[in-house]
């Protein structure tokens, strides 16, 4: 009975961890210019529109969207206030920087679920031993 309890405990512990890892492998890359333009538009403009932009040549630009036009947008570095104009067609990846990331949220949920499961198993085992 103890072996079965430990086996179930290990499986219950590993299930949320594998789910969290699988969620983290989701690609955040865009293929068309229209999708990139929509992502930038969704971010908005201003100091709260923080993002990291990766271009086709591998250059990463971190900062906030200062302005957005039809063919390009301007990223401004928060620290140095240096502006960089980037064409939508040159962008390969847009990473947003708004608070908790999806991986952070998934990890937090997995930890809470695991703690609740462990507590339930512990109380079930102690109730059976009485």
CORZI-V161104 format. One record per residue. N is the residue number from 1. RES is the residue in one letter. PHI is phi in radians with two decimals (NA if undefined). OMEGA is omega in whole degrees, 0 to 359 (none if undefined). D_CENTER is the distance of its C-alpha to the mean C-alpha in whole Angstrom. Layout:
# CORZI-V161104
n=<N	N>
res=<RES	RES>
phi=<PHI	PHI>
omega=<OMEGA	OMEGA>
d_center=<D_CENTER	D_CENTER>
This chain:
# CORZI-V161104
n=<1	2	3	4	5	6	7	8	9	10	11	12	13	14	15	16	17	18	19	20	21	22	23	24	25	26	27	28	29	30	31	32	33	34	35	36	37	38	39	40	41	42	43	44	45	46	47	48	49	50	51	52	53	54	55	56	57	58	59	60	61	62	63	64	65	66	67	68	69	70	71	72	73	74	75	76	77	78	79	80	81	82	83	84	85	86	87	88	89	90	91	92	93	94	95	96	97	98	99	100	101	102	103	104	105	106	107	108	109	110	111	112	113	114	115	116	117	118	119	120	121	122	123	124	125	126	127	128	129	130>
res=<X	X	X	X	X	X	X	X	X	X	X	X	X	X	X	X	X	X	X	X	X	X	X	X	X	X	X	X	X	X	X	X	X	X	X	X	X	X	X	X	X	X	X	X	X	X	X	X	X	X	X	X	X	X	X	X	X	X	X	X	X	X	X	X	X	X	X	X	X	X	X	X	X	X	X	X	X	X	X	X	X	X	X	X	X	X	X	X	X	X	X	X	X	X	X	X	X	X	X	X	X	X	X	X	X	X	X	X	X	X	X	X	X	X	X	X	X	X	X	X	X	X	X	X	X	X	X	X	X	X>
phi=<NA	-1.14	-1.10	-1.12	-1.09	-1.18	-1.09	-1.11	-1.08	-1.12	-1.11	-1.16	-1.29	-1.39	-1.05	-1.15	-1.16	-1.21	-1.14	-1.14	-1.14	-1.16	-1.19	-1.29	-1.55	-1.16	-1.34	-1.99	-1.77	-2.02	-1.89	-1.95	-1.11	-1.11	-1.15	-1.16	-1.06	-1.15	-1.11	-1.15	-1.12	-1.15	-1.10	1.59	-2.26	2.19	-1.15	-1.53	-1.60	-1.40	-2.81	-2.10	-1.86	-1.92	-1.72	-1.07	-1.48	1.58	-1.31	-1.86	-2.06	-1.97	2.82	-2.28	-1.32	-1.49	-2.71	-2.37	-2.09	-1.33	-1.92	-2.63	-2.51	-2.00	-1.77	-2.12	-1.24	-1.14	-1.48	-1.72	1.08	-1.36	-1.74	-2.30	-1.57	-2.21	-1.39	-1.04	-1.16	-1.53	-1.51	-1.90	-2.64	-2.16	-2.00	-1.48	-2.17	-1.84	1.04	-1.08	-1.44	-1.10	-1.17	-1.10	-1.15	-1.10	-1.14	-1.08	-1.11	-1.11	-1.14	-1.15	-1.08	-1.12	-1.09	-1.15	-1.13	-1.08	-1.11	-1.09	-1.13	-1.05	-1.20	-1.19	-1.18	-1.17	-1.22	-1.31	-1.43	-1.38>
omega=<179	180	178	178	179	178	178	178	180	179	179	177	183	183	179	181	179	177	179	179	180	179	181	182	180	183	179	182	181	184	183	179	180	178	178	179	179	179	179	179	179	177	183	182	178	185	178	181	185	180	170	183	175	181	183	180	176	180	177	178	182	180	178	180	182	177	180	179	181	185	182	177	183	174	178	178	183	185	186	182	177	182	177	177	184	176	179	182	181	185	175	184	176	177	179	183	183	173	179	173	179	179	178	178	180	179	179	179	180	179	180	178	180	179	179	179	179	179	178	179	180	181	177	180	180	179	179	183	182	none>
d_center=<40	38	37	36	34	32	31	30	28	27	25	24	22	21	20	16	15	16	14	11	11	12	9	7	10	9	10	9	13	15	19	21	22	22	18	17	20	18	15	17	19	16	15	19	21	21	20	17	16	14	12	13	15	16	19	22	23	20	21	17	18	16	17	18	19	23	24	24	27	28	27	25	23	24	21	22	22	21	24	26	26	27	26	25	26	23	24	22	24	23	19	17	13	12	9	8	9	10	10	8	4	3	5	7	8	9	10	12	14	15	17	18	19	20	23	24	25	27	28	30	31	32	34	35	37	39	40	41	43	45>
